Amino acid sequence: MKLPTDHPNRHVRSLFSVWAPTKQSMRAWALASVVVNAGIAVTGAGVRVTGSGLGCPTWPKCTPDSFIPVAHPEVSMLNMLVEFGNRLLTFLVLAVGVACVVSALRLAPRRRSLAALALLQPAGVLAQALWGGLVVSTMLNPFTVGMHFLISIGLIAACWMLYARAGEGDGPARPVAHRDIRKLGYALLAAVFALLVVGVGVSGTGPHSGDEMASRFDLDIEAVARLHADVAYVVVGLTFALLFALHVSKAPRPARLAALALLAVELGQGVLGYTQYFLAVPAALVLLHVLGSTLVWIAALRVVTSLRARSPQTAPADHSPAEAAGAPAAV
């Protein structure tokens, strides 16, 4: 009998790989989760720059009397559709997260580390959905809007760790670079996170609040923007130092390539940031800058995970339901 996992159509095979996962398909689902979580962070910024933040003025309903967009005298239908479309994307992110959980639980042999990381995804998506309701109820308060983005950053980190761990064993972590170089990598990751936090402050102070009724941080936009640029210089400096250290210490090629990719993304993001500043922050460039921010974060996570490796599994693992059903009795 021909199994769905042997189907000639690769899309059908991918769909059924959730139930009969392999190491490769587990990594593919984890990477898909990274992509969709990064994507919804960017589309969320799209909601803001199009002034659609309150396109659906209530939560969980779009309007007080409907879950879907309906004509409303005080809200543009276009803004309503933009906001509602972003809400619908939450279900895609949740579906991919559930696929990761099922794959992790069905993987033979089952790995506790992967199952734990996978479970963070649907839990995080549900938390994000509830936080989205708070964003609406606070009329796009810049703090709640900023936290919405930072929660996405945390989810992306969990998804990336699932992707990285799915390609490794469960043995002890084995460093592939000197201890001080790894410390530099962690310092770089912390600096990138600080850069994102300050960037949230810039977004909450400047234009593109998401709606005319939204409040703003009572800060000097010039001062906050300069602070953001200063932290960016620190990040680029740390990245260059890490790249140099990896080169002179002859670290493995994947680690050097990861650091080089991070530096390239940072430089592109810097050019984009200065361009939007001198062009008075056009909405399209803000959207691209948010995309660049997520790419910088993912590239930084890649650098850190490239500085260590894990041996094949040494500790006993749980057996998947499929494996347990077909296992012979112990003698």
Short mmCIF file of the C-alpha atoms (twelve columns), coordinates in Angstrom:
data_MODEL
# 
_entry.id   MODEL 
# 
loop_
_atom_site.group_PDB 
_atom_site.id 
_atom_site.type_symbol 
_atom_site.label_atom_id 
_atom_site.label_alt_id 
_atom_site.label_comp_id 
_atom_site.label_asym_id 
_atom_site.label_seq_id 
_atom_site.Cartn_x 
_atom_site.Cartn_y 
_atom_site.Cartn_z 
_atom_site.pdbx_PDB_model_num 
ATOM 1   C CA . MET A 1   0.000   0.000   0.000  1 
ATOM 2   C CA . LYS A 2   1.361   3.411   -0.985 1 
ATOM 3   C CA . LEU A 3   1.764   5.747   1.972  1 
ATOM 4   C CA . PRO A 4   1.007   9.504   1.780  1 
ATOM 5   C CA . THR A 5   4.638   10.126  2.685  1 
ATOM 6   C CA . ASP A 6   5.606   8.403   -0.588 1 
ATOM 7   C CA . HIS A 7   3.239   10.531  -2.690 1 
ATOM 8   C CA . PRO A 8   4.827   11.925  -5.885 1 
ATOM 9   C CA . ASN A 9   3.609   15.454  -5.058 1 
ATOM 10  C CA . ARG A 10  6.120   17.056  -2.689 1 
ATOM 11  C CA . HIS A 11  3.454   19.308  -1.148 1 
ATOM 12  C CA . VAL A 12  1.408   16.273  -0.141 1 
ATOM 13  C CA . ARG A 13  4.541   14.633  1.265  1 
ATOM 14  C CA . SER A 14  5.311   17.768  3.265  1 
ATOM 15  C CA . LEU A 15  1.810   17.872  4.718  1 
ATOM 16  C CA . PHE A 16  1.902   14.256  5.889  1 
ATOM 17  C CA . SER A 17  5.462   14.625  7.188  1 
ATOM 18  C CA . VAL A 18  3.842   16.072  10.322 1 
ATOM 19  C CA . TRP A 19  2.546   12.600  11.203 1 
ATOM 20  C CA . ALA A 20  5.603   10.667  10.027 1 
ATOM 21  C CA . PRO A 21  8.436   13.135  10.618 1 
ATOM 22  C CA . THR A 22  12.099  12.733  9.845  1 
ATOM 23  C CA . LYS A 23  15.004  14.811  11.076 1 
ATOM 24  C CA . GLN A 24  14.881  16.787  7.818  1 
ATOM 25  C CA . SER A 25  11.121  17.419  7.915  1 
ATOM 26  C CA . MET A 26  11.315  18.412  11.586 1 
ATOM 27  C CA . ARG A 27  13.882  21.053  10.693 1 
ATOM 28  C CA . ALA A 28  11.753  22.181  7.746  1 
ATOM 29  C CA . TRP A 29  8.723   22.768  9.975  1 
ATOM 30  C CA . ALA A 30  10.900  24.608  12.498 1 
ATOM 31  C CA . LEU A 31  12.277  26.843  9.737  1 
ATOM 32  C CA . ALA A 32  8.731   27.465  8.504  1 
ATOM 33  C CA . SER A 33  7.869   28.622  12.015 1 
ATOM 34  C CA . VAL A 34  10.781  31.073  11.983 1 
ATOM 35  C CA . VAL A 35  9.532   32.454  8.663  1 
ATOM 36  C CA . VAL A 36  5.864   32.870  9.639  1 
ATOM 37  C CA . ASN A 37  6.694   34.449  13.002 1 
ATOM 38  C CA . ALA A 38  9.050   36.903  11.315 1 
ATOM 39  C CA . GLY A 39  6.415   37.512  8.658  1 
ATOM 40  C CA . ILE A 40  3.639   38.399  11.068 1 
ATOM 41  C CA . ALA A 41  5.968   40.796  12.886 1 
ATOM 42  C CA . VAL A 42  6.479   42.604  9.571  1 
ATOM 43  C CA . THR A 43  2.788   42.574  8.619  1 
ATOM 44  C CA . GLY A 44  2.016   43.937  12.071 1 
ATOM 45  C CA . ALA A 45  4.239   46.889  11.219 1 
ATOM 46  C CA . GLY A 46  2.326   47.149  7.952  1 
ATOM 47  C CA . VAL A 47  -0.875  47.574  9.939  1 
ATOM 48  C CA . ARG A 48  0.749   50.417  11.833 1 
ATOM 49  C CA . VAL A 49  2.247   52.325  8.882  1 
ATOM 50  C CA . THR A 50  -1.033  52.175  6.950  1 
ATOM 51  C CA . GLY A 51  -2.913  53.712  9.869  1 
ATOM 52  C CA . SER A 52  -4.966  50.533  10.297 1 
ATOM 53  C CA . GLY A 53  -4.150  49.830  13.933 1 
ATOM 54  C CA . LEU A 54  -7.765  50.337  14.980 1 
ATOM 55  C CA . GLY A 55  -9.259  49.100  11.725 1 
ATOM 56  C CA . CYS A 56  -10.980 46.514  13.881 1 
ATOM 57  C CA . PRO A 57  -11.825 48.670  16.902 1 
ATOM 58  C CA . THR A 58  -12.769 45.768  19.197 1 
ATOM 59  C CA . TRP A 59  -11.315 42.388  20.159 1 
ATOM 60  C CA . PRO A 60  -11.843 39.462  19.632 1 
ATOM 61  C CA . LYS A 61  -14.614 40.729  17.347 1 
ATOM 62  C CA . CYS A 62  -13.680 43.045  14.510 1 
ATOM 63  C CA . THR A 63  -16.618 45.308  15.275 1 
ATOM 64  C CA . PRO A 64  -18.882 45.243  18.332 1 
ATOM 65  C CA . ASP A 65  -21.418 43.064  16.497 1 
ATOM 66  C CA . SER A 66  -19.307 41.055  14.016 1 
ATOM 67  C CA . PHE A 67  -16.192 38.864  13.953 1 
ATOM 68  C CA . ILE A 68  -15.554 39.812  10.310 1 
ATOM 69  C CA . PRO A 69  -15.273 43.255  8.689  1 
ATOM 70  C CA . VAL A 70  -18.596 44.968  8.009  1 
ATOM 71  C CA . ALA A 71  -19.308 48.512  6.919  1 
ATOM 72  C CA . HIS A 72  -18.761 50.902  9.798  1 
ATOM 73  C CA . PRO A 73  -19.436 54.663  9.634  1 
ATOM 74  C CA . GLU A 74  -16.301 55.615  11.590 1 
ATOM 75  C CA . VAL A 75  -13.744 53.151  10.144 1 
ATOM 76  C CA . SER A 76  -12.406 52.861  6.608  1 
ATOM 77  C CA . MET A 77  -13.145 49.445  5.068  1 
ATOM 78  C CA . LEU A 78  -9.579  49.330  3.719  1 
ATOM 79  C CA . ASN A 79  -8.129  49.840  7.198  1 
ATOM 80  C CA . MET A 80  -10.525 47.266  8.553  1 
ATOM 81  C CA . LEU A 81  -9.455  44.687  5.956  1 
ATOM 82  C CA . VAL A 82  -5.759  45.338  6.623  1 
ATOM 83  C CA . GLU A 83  -6.154  44.823  10.374 1 
ATOM 84  C CA . PHE A 84  -8.451  41.813  9.948  1 
ATOM 85  C CA . GLY A 85  -6.034  40.247  7.463  1 
ATOM 86  C CA . ASN A 86  -3.235  40.486  10.005 1 
ATOM 87  C CA . ARG A 87  -5.463  38.819  12.596 1 
ATOM 88  C CA . LEU A 88  -6.142  35.968  10.170 1 
ATOM 89  C CA . LEU A 89  -2.393  35.400  9.761  1 
ATOM 90  C CA . THR A 90  -2.326  34.445  13.437 1 
ATOM 91  C CA . PHE A 91  -4.108  31.217  12.503 1 
ATOM 92  C CA . LEU A 92  -1.376  30.389  9.965  1 
ATOM 93  C CA . VAL A 93  1.314   30.960  12.605 1 
ATOM 94  C CA . LEU A 94  -0.651  28.823  15.065 1 
ATOM 95  C CA . ALA A 95  -1.087  26.036  12.487 1 
ATOM 96  C CA . VAL A 96  2.650   25.910  11.811 1 
ATOM 97  C CA . GLY A 97  3.322   25.917  15.560 1 
ATOM 98  C CA . VAL A 98  0.925   22.988  16.072 1 
ATOM 99  C CA . ALA A 99  2.619   21.157  13.176 1 
ATOM 100 C CA . CYS A 100 5.949   21.579  14.982 1 
ATOM 101 C CA . VAL A 101 4.453   20.148  18.180 1 
ATOM 102 C CA . VAL A 102 2.958   17.123  16.425 1 
ATOM 103 C CA . SER A 103 6.195   16.511  14.529 1 
ATOM 104 C CA . ALA A 104 8.254   16.731  17.711 1 
ATOM 105 C CA . LEU A 105 5.952   14.305  19.534 1 
ATOM 106 C CA . ARG A 106 5.822   11.856  16.621 1 
ATOM 107 C CA . LEU A 107 9.564   11.929  15.900 1 
ATOM 108 C CA . ALA A 108 11.203  8.581   16.551 1 
ATOM 109 C CA . PRO A 109 12.910  8.450   18.942 1 
ATOM 110 C CA . ARG A 110 11.131  11.309  20.679 1 
ATOM 111 C CA . ARG A 111 13.425  14.057  21.958 1 
ATOM 112 C CA . ARG A 112 12.295  15.925  25.062 1 
ATOM 113 C CA . SER A 113 14.313  19.009  24.119 1 
ATOM 114 C CA . LEU A 114 12.505  19.384  20.792 1 
ATOM 115 C CA . ALA A 115 9.083   18.747  22.319 1 
ATOM 116 C CA . ALA A 116 9.638   21.455  24.946 1 
ATOM 117 C CA . LEU A 117 10.782  24.018  22.363 1 
ATOM 118 C CA . ALA A 118 7.902   23.121  20.044 1 
ATOM 119 C CA . LEU A 119 5.305   23.564  22.793 1 
ATOM 120 C CA . LEU A 120 6.502   27.143  23.316 1 
ATOM 121 C CA . GLN A 121 5.191   28.053  19.881 1 
ATOM 122 C CA . PRO A 122 1.414   27.569  20.165 1 
ATOM 123 C CA . ALA A 123 1.609   28.854  23.748 1 
ATOM 124 C CA . GLY A 124 3.410   31.971  22.522 1 
ATOM 125 C CA . VAL A 125 0.955   32.516  19.678 1 
ATOM 126 C CA . LEU A 126 -1.983  32.351  22.082 1 
ATOM 127 C CA . ALA A 127 -0.215  34.801  24.403 1 
ATOM 128 C CA . GLN A 128 0.353   37.106  21.434 1 
ATOM 129 C CA . ALA A 129 -3.316  36.928  20.487 1 
ATOM 130 C CA . LEU A 130 -4.358  37.913  24.008 1 
ATOM 131 C CA . TRP A 131 -1.792  40.697  24.049 1 
ATOM 132 C CA . GLY A 132 -3.214  41.908  20.742 1 
ATOM 133 C CA . GLY A 133 -6.515  42.371  22.511 1 
ATOM 134 C CA . LEU A 134 -4.714  44.526  25.089 1 
ATOM 135 C CA . VAL A 135 -3.168  46.591  22.285 1 
ATOM 136 C CA . VAL A 136 -6.634  47.350  20.918 1 
ATOM 137 C CA . SER A 137 -8.194  48.031  24.330 1 
ATOM 138 C CA . THR A 138 -5.393  50.504  25.187 1 
ATOM 139 C CA . MET A 139 -5.928  52.353  21.889 1 
ATOM 140 C CA . LEU A 140 -2.474  51.451  20.554 1 
ATOM 141 C CA . ASN A 141 -0.528  52.594  23.577 1 
ATOM 142 C CA . PRO A 142 3.113   52.637  22.383 1 
ATOM 143 C CA . PHE A 143 4.217   50.403  25.271 1 
ATOM 144 C CA . THR A 144 1.725   47.648  24.425 1 
ATOM 145 C CA . VAL A 145 2.472   47.976  20.704 1 
ATOM 146 C CA . GLY A 146 6.213   47.736  21.362 1 
ATOM 147 C CA . MET A 147 5.799   44.710  23.611 1 
ATOM 148 C CA . HIS A 148 3.746   43.070  20.853 1 
ATOM 149 C CA . PHE A 149 6.837   43.236  18.624 1 
ATOM 150 C CA . LEU A 150 9.237   42.129  21.354 1 
ATOM 151 C CA . ILE A 151 7.103   39.078  22.139 1 
ATOM 152 C CA . SER A 152 7.421   38.173  18.452 1 
ATOM 153 C CA . ILE A 153 11.197  38.516  18.814 1 
ATOM 154 C CA . GLY A 154 11.097  36.055  21.710 1 
ATOM 155 C CA . LEU A 155 9.001   33.622  19.687 1 
ATOM 156 C CA . ILE A 156 11.421  33.864  16.768 1 
ATOM 157 C CA . ALA A 157 14.258  32.974  19.162 1 
ATOM 158 C CA . ALA A 158 12.366  29.881  20.360 1 
ATOM 159 C CA . CYS A 159 11.643  28.864  16.764 1 
ATOM 160 C CA . TRP A 160 15.276  29.309  15.760 1 
ATOM 161 C CA . MET A 161 16.456  27.226  18.706 1 
ATOM 162 C CA . LEU A 162 14.043  24.475  17.637 1 
ATOM 163 C CA . TYR A 163 15.498  24.645  14.125 1 
ATOM 164 C CA . ALA A 164 19.078  24.537  15.415 1 
ATOM 165 C CA . ARG A 165 18.456  21.748  17.934 1 
ATOM 166 C CA . ALA A 166 16.577  19.644  15.375 1 
ATOM 167 C CA . GLY A 167 19.810  19.425  13.387 1 
ATOM 168 C CA . GLU A 168 21.875  18.342  16.389 1 
ATOM 169 C CA . GLY A 169 21.958  15.539  18.902 1 
ATOM 170 C CA . ASP A 170 21.051  15.774  22.573 1 
ATOM 171 C CA . GLY A 171 24.561  15.211  23.864 1 
ATOM 172 C CA . PRO A 172 26.484  17.877  25.806 1 
ATOM 173 C CA . ALA A 173 27.189  21.114  23.945 1 
ATOM 174 C CA . ARG A 174 30.681  21.105  22.446 1 
ATOM 175 C CA . PRO A 175 32.270  24.537  21.805 1 
ATOM 176 C CA . VAL A 176 33.781  25.058  18.348 1 
ATOM 177 C CA . ALA A 177 35.422  28.370  19.263 1 
ATOM 178 C CA . HIS A 178 37.456  29.707  22.178 1 
ATOM 179 C CA . ARG A 179 35.554  30.517  25.363 1 
ATOM 180 C CA . ASP A 180 36.223  34.254  25.049 1 
ATOM 181 C CA . ILE A 181 34.949  34.261  21.467 1 
ATOM 182 C CA . ARG A 182 31.731  32.593  22.611 1 
ATOM 183 C CA . LYS A 183 31.359  35.226  25.340 1 
ATOM 184 C CA . LEU A 184 31.761  37.871  22.640 1 
ATOM 185 C CA . GLY A 185 28.994  36.145  20.679 1 
ATOM 186 C CA . TYR A 186 26.632  36.299  23.660 1 
ATOM 187 C CA . ALA A 187 27.516  39.959  24.239 1 
ATOM 188 C CA . LEU A 188 26.718  40.631  20.591 1 
ATOM 189 C CA . LEU A 189 23.331  38.931  20.906 1 
ATOM 190 C CA . ALA A 190 22.534  41.021  23.994 1 
ATOM 191 C CA . ALA A 191 23.544  44.174  22.123 1 
ATOM 192 C CA . VAL A 192 21.270  43.271  19.201 1 
ATOM 193 C CA . PHE A 193 18.374  42.786  21.614 1 
ATOM 194 C CA . ALA A 194 19.134  46.186  23.179 1 
ATOM 195 C CA . LEU A 195 19.133  47.670  19.681 1 
ATOM 196 C CA . LEU A 196 15.658  46.237  19.060 1 
ATOM 197 C CA . VAL A 197 14.371  47.618  22.371 1 
ATOM 198 C CA . VAL A 198 15.680  51.096  21.575 1 
ATOM 199 C CA . GLY A 199 14.199  50.751  18.083 1 
ATOM 200 C CA . VAL A 200 10.830  50.108  19.690 1 
ATOM 201 C CA . GLY A 201 11.324  53.375  21.593 1 
ATOM 202 C CA . VAL A 202 12.007  55.211  18.337 1 
ATOM 203 C CA . SER A 203 8.876   53.709  16.753 1 
ATOM 204 C CA . GLY A 204 6.779   54.651  19.780 1 
ATOM 205 C CA . THR A 205 8.020   58.234  19.664 1 
ATOM 206 C CA . GLY A 206 7.993   58.980  15.942 1 
ATOM 207 C CA . PRO A 207 5.251   59.007  13.310 1 
ATOM 208 C CA . HIS A 208 3.194   56.030  12.055 1 
ATOM 209 C CA . SER A 209 1.397   55.363  15.323 1 
ATOM 210 C CA . GLY A 210 -1.245  53.208  13.652 1 
ATOM 211 C CA . ASP A 211 -4.133  55.606  14.232 1 
ATOM 212 C CA . GLU A 212 -4.713  59.298  14.854 1 
ATOM 213 C CA . MET A 213 -6.065  58.494  18.314 1 
ATOM 214 C CA . ALA A 214 -2.935  56.588  19.399 1 
ATOM 215 C CA . SER A 215 -0.655  58.130  22.015 1 
ATOM 216 C CA . ARG A 216 3.126   58.532  21.702 1 
ATOM 217 C CA . PHE A 217 6.051   58.312  24.109 1 
ATOM 218 C CA . ASP A 218 6.859   61.739  25.535 1 
ATOM 219 C CA . LEU A 219 10.464  61.642  24.377 1 
ATOM 220 C CA . ASP A 220 12.716  63.734  22.141 1 
ATOM 221 C CA . ILE A 221 12.679  61.887  18.820 1 
ATOM 222 C CA . GLU A 222 16.098  63.269  17.832 1 
ATOM 223 C CA . ALA A 223 17.682  62.038  21.060 1 
ATOM 224 C CA . VAL A 224 16.066  58.598  20.810 1 
ATOM 225 C CA . ALA A 225 17.115  58.261  17.165 1 
ATOM 226 C CA . ARG A 226 20.708  59.182  18.038 1 
ATOM 227 C CA . LEU A 227 20.715  56.622  20.853 1 
ATOM 228 C CA . HIS A 228 19.446  54.018  18.396 1 
ATOM 229 C CA . ALA A 229 22.267  54.879  15.994 1 
ATOM 230 C CA . ASP A 230 24.856  54.713  18.803 1 
ATOM 231 C CA . VAL A 231 23.722  51.224  19.840 1 
ATOM 232 C CA . ALA A 232 23.813  50.201  16.178 1 
ATOM 233 C CA . TYR A 233 27.470  51.304  16.003 1 
ATOM 234 C CA . VAL A 234 28.210  49.138  19.043 1 
ATOM 235 C CA . VAL A 235 26.504  46.159  17.403 1 
ATOM 236 C CA . VAL A 236 28.447  46.576  14.167 1 
ATOM 237 C CA . GLY A 237 31.694  46.979  16.112 1 
ATOM 238 C CA . LEU A 238 31.073  43.797  18.108 1 
ATOM 239 C CA . THR A 239 30.175  41.936  14.924 1 
ATOM 240 C CA . PHE A 240 33.380  43.034  13.217 1 
ATOM 241 C CA . ALA A 241 35.400  42.046  16.298 1 
ATOM 242 C CA . LEU A 242 33.742  38.620  16.367 1 
ATOM 243 C CA . LEU A 243 34.330  38.092  12.661 1 
ATOM 244 C CA . PHE A 244 38.001  39.038  13.068 1 
ATOM 245 C CA . ALA A 245 38.413  36.733  16.082 1 
ATOM 246 C CA . LEU A 246 36.815  33.814  14.252 1 
ATOM 247 C CA . HIS A 247 39.098  34.398  11.281 1 
ATOM 248 C CA . VAL A 248 42.390  34.611  13.189 1 
ATOM 249 C CA . SER A 249 41.471  31.611  15.362 1 
ATOM 250 C CA . LYS A 250 40.601  29.569  12.257 1 
ATOM 251 C CA . ALA A 251 37.128  28.771  13.584 1 
ATOM 252 C CA . PRO A 252 34.920  26.419  11.546 1 
ATOM 253 C CA . ARG A 253 33.630  27.844  8.282  1 
ATOM 254 C CA . PRO A 254 29.914  27.838  9.286  1 
ATOM 255 C CA . ALA A 255 30.673  30.145  12.219 1 
ATOM 256 C CA . ARG A 256 32.674  32.541  10.045 1 
ATOM 257 C CA . LEU A 257 29.976  32.597  7.376  1 
ATOM 258 C CA . ALA A 258 27.281  33.246  9.994  1 
ATOM 259 C CA . ALA A 259 29.204  36.253  11.345 1 
ATOM 260 C CA . LEU A 260 29.851  37.564  7.838  1 
ATOM 261 C CA . ALA A 261 26.155  37.259  6.967  1 
ATOM 262 C CA . LEU A 262 25.221  39.149  10.127 1 
ATOM 263 C CA . LEU A 263 27.615  41.978  9.275  1 
ATOM 264 C CA . ALA A 264 26.177  42.218  5.749  1 
ATOM 265 C CA . VAL A 265 22.590  42.415  7.053  1 
ATOM 266 C CA . GLU A 266 23.596  45.039  9.630  1 
ATOM 267 C CA . LEU A 267 25.263  47.232  7.016  1 
ATOM 268 C CA . GLY A 268 22.233  47.000  4.750  1 
ATOM 269 C CA . GLN A 269 19.977  47.853  7.678  1 
ATOM 270 C CA . GLY A 270 22.187  50.833  8.513  1 
ATOM 271 C CA . VAL A 271 21.952  52.217  4.983  1 
ATOM 272 C CA . LEU A 272 18.188  51.764  5.093  1 
ATOM 273 C CA . GLY A 273 17.935  53.467  8.484  1 
ATOM 274 C CA . TYR A 274 19.837  56.569  7.392  1 
ATOM 275 C CA . THR A 275 17.868  56.701  4.135  1 
ATOM 276 C CA . GLN A 276 14.511  56.700  5.918  1 
ATOM 277 C CA . TYR A 277 15.801  59.322  8.367  1 
ATOM 278 C CA . PHE A 278 16.830  61.757  5.624  1 
ATOM 279 C CA . LEU A 279 13.610  61.094  3.664  1 
ATOM 280 C CA . ALA A 280 11.424  61.948  6.707  1 
ATOM 281 C CA . VAL A 281 10.547  58.332  7.536  1 
ATOM 282 C CA . PRO A 282 8.364   57.186  4.597  1 
ATOM 283 C CA . ALA A 283 6.016   54.325  5.455  1 
ATOM 284 C CA . ALA A 284 7.459   51.871  2.891  1 
ATOM 285 C CA . LEU A 285 10.973  52.230  4.295  1 
ATOM 286 C CA . VAL A 286 9.690   51.783  7.856  1 
ATOM 287 C CA . LEU A 287 8.209   48.462  6.779  1 
ATOM 288 C CA . LEU A 288 11.519  47.405  5.213  1 
ATOM 289 C CA . HIS A 289 13.367  48.515  8.347  1 
ATOM 290 C CA . VAL A 290 11.195  46.258  10.515 1 
ATOM 291 C CA . LEU A 291 11.930  43.394  8.122  1 
ATOM 292 C CA . GLY A 292 15.629  44.196  8.436  1 
ATOM 293 C CA . SER A 293 15.337  44.185  12.231 1 
ATOM 294 C CA . THR A 294 13.936  40.663  12.241 1 
ATOM 295 C CA . LEU A 295 16.656  39.526  9.837  1 
ATOM 296 C CA . VAL A 296 19.377  41.024  12.050 1 
ATOM 297 C CA . TRP A 297 17.914  39.176  15.052 1 
ATOM 298 C CA . ILE A 298 17.733  35.860  13.194 1 
ATOM 299 C CA . ALA A 299 21.278  36.308  11.863 1 
ATOM 300 C CA . ALA A 300 22.529  37.042  15.401 1 
ATOM 301 C CA . LEU A 301 20.829  33.903  16.717 1 
ATOM 302 C CA . ARG A 302 22.473  31.944  13.911 1 
ATOM 303 C CA . VAL A 303 25.883  33.282  14.960 1 
ATOM 304 C CA . VAL A 304 25.432  32.156  18.558 1 
ATOM 305 C CA . THR A 305 24.217  28.658  17.650 1 
ATOM 306 C CA . SER A 306 27.095  28.269  15.184 1 
ATOM 307 C CA . LEU A 307 29.623  28.630  18.028 1 
ATOM 308 C CA . ARG A 308 28.772  25.224  19.504 1 
ATOM 309 C CA . ALA A 309 27.767  21.765  18.378 1 
ATOM 310 C CA . ARG A 310 26.103  18.829  20.071 1 
ATOM 311 C CA . SER A 311 27.065  15.195  19.876 1 
ATOM 312 C CA . PRO A 312 24.532  12.489  18.926 1 
ATOM 313 C CA . GLN A 313 22.043  11.690  21.629 1 
ATOM 314 C CA . THR A 314 23.576  9.897   24.593 1 
ATOM 315 C CA . ALA A 315 20.754  9.977   27.130 1 
ATOM 316 C CA . PRO A 316 17.754  7.661   26.748 1 
ATOM 317 C CA . ALA A 317 14.949  9.278   24.787 1 
ATOM 318 C CA . ASP A 318 11.214  8.821   24.946 1 
ATOM 319 C CA . HIS A 319 9.744   6.586   22.271 1 
ATOM 320 C CA . SER A 320 7.175   8.054   19.916 1 
ATOM 321 C CA . PRO A 321 3.673   6.554   19.885 1 
ATOM 322 C CA . ALA A 322 4.320   4.996   16.487 1 
ATOM 323 C CA . GLU A 323 7.583   3.414   17.609 1 
ATOM 324 C CA . ALA A 324 6.150   2.176   20.893 1 
ATOM 325 C CA . ALA A 325 3.276   0.450   19.132 1 
ATOM 326 C CA . GLY A 326 5.612   -1.585  16.924 1 
ATOM 327 C CA . ALA A 327 8.329   -2.305  19.493 1 
ATOM 328 C CA . PRO A 328 8.862   -5.913  20.561 1 
ATOM 329 C CA . ALA A 329 8.385   -6.815  24.197 1 
ATOM 330 C CA . ALA A 330 11.494  -6.725  26.359 1 
ATOM 331 C CA . VAL A 331 13.009  -10.051 27.370 1 
# 
